[in-house]
Amino acid sequence: MYKILIAEDDAVIARTAAAHLGAWGYDAQPVRDLSDVAGEVRRENPALVVLDILLPHFNGYHWCSEIRKFSRVPILFLSSASDNMNIVMAMNMGGDDFIAKPFDLNVLTAKIGALLRRAYESGAPSELLARGGVVVNLSDATVSCGGARETLTRNELRILTLLMRGAGQAQTRGQLIEALWESDDFVDDNTLAVNIARLRRKLDAIGAHDFILTRKGVGYLVE
């Protein structure tokens, strides 16, 4: 389930959009503290941010710039200020798409779905991988679930990346060993098992229990 944060100062719009997205299977929630949008994004680590331009304290351009200092999370600008100048400014500040108010909730949902597919499912290079509420940040070698986060070693990152990119298909021990060390001449199954065990402990620590499954006689799997 993808987590979506909605930075919108109109409480009715924020709640309505969150409820509609929730009906489509997203974990959508309004930003609680509009005076610290970037901080909430850092803490919650969402898969996507819906960001209004006209916000109290600081505008959406400011928050987009702050978010871009530590994350490449997709940002969808949402604003009644929909002239060409604002659209161009939003894109130049690091936004990924723009939708004008008033808007149709189904159009909002479609745009969000397209951005998420482009970022996480298309196979294009991305700094983030997401599956089942777990997000791997390739740029800083961290894994998070909800508000919890763990730092991964190089080998743990490679294992989890391979499993998530091949989600739904078991990866054999030989495939994992080759991905980690390029040759199975130097590493045995016990060494791989130790790395998997450490990775599972970190996933358990952030609440992602049973995220990596064992297929007896085959290897490992992320569903």
Stockholm file with secondary structure:
# STOCKHOLM 1.0

chainA/1-223         MYKILIAEDDAVIARTAAAHLGAWGYDAQPVRDLSDVAGEVRRENPALVVLDILLPHFNGYHWCSEIRKFSRVPILFLSSASDNMNIVMAMNMGGDDFIAKPFDLNVLTAKIGALLRRAYESGAPSELLARGGVVVNLSDATVSCGGARETLTRNELRILTLLMRGAGQAQTRGQLIEALWESDDFVDDNTLAVNIARLRRKLDAIGAHDFILTRKGVGYLVE
#=GR chainA/1-223 SS CCEEEEECSCHHHHHHHHHHHHHTTCEEEECSCTTCHHHHHHHHCCSEEEEESSCSSSCHHHHHHHHTTTCCCCEEEEESCCSHHHHHHHHHTTCSEEEESSCCHHHHHHHHHHHHIIIIISCCCCSEEEETTEEEETTTTEEEETTEEEECCHHHHHHHHHHHHTTTSCEEHHHHHHHHHSCTTSCCHHHHHHHHHHHHHHHHHTTCTTCSEEETTTEEECC
#=GC SS_cons         CCEEEEECSCHHHHHHHHHHHHHTTCEEEECSCTTCHHHHHHHHCCSEEEEESSCSSSCHHHHHHHHTTTCCCCEEEEESCCSHHHHHHHHHTTCSEEEESSCCHHHHHHHHHHHHIIIIISCCCCSEEEETTEEEETTTTEEEETTEEEECCHHHHHHHHHHHHTTTSCEEHHHHHHHHHSCTTSCCHHHHHHHHHHHHHHHHHTTCTTCSEEETTTEEECC
//
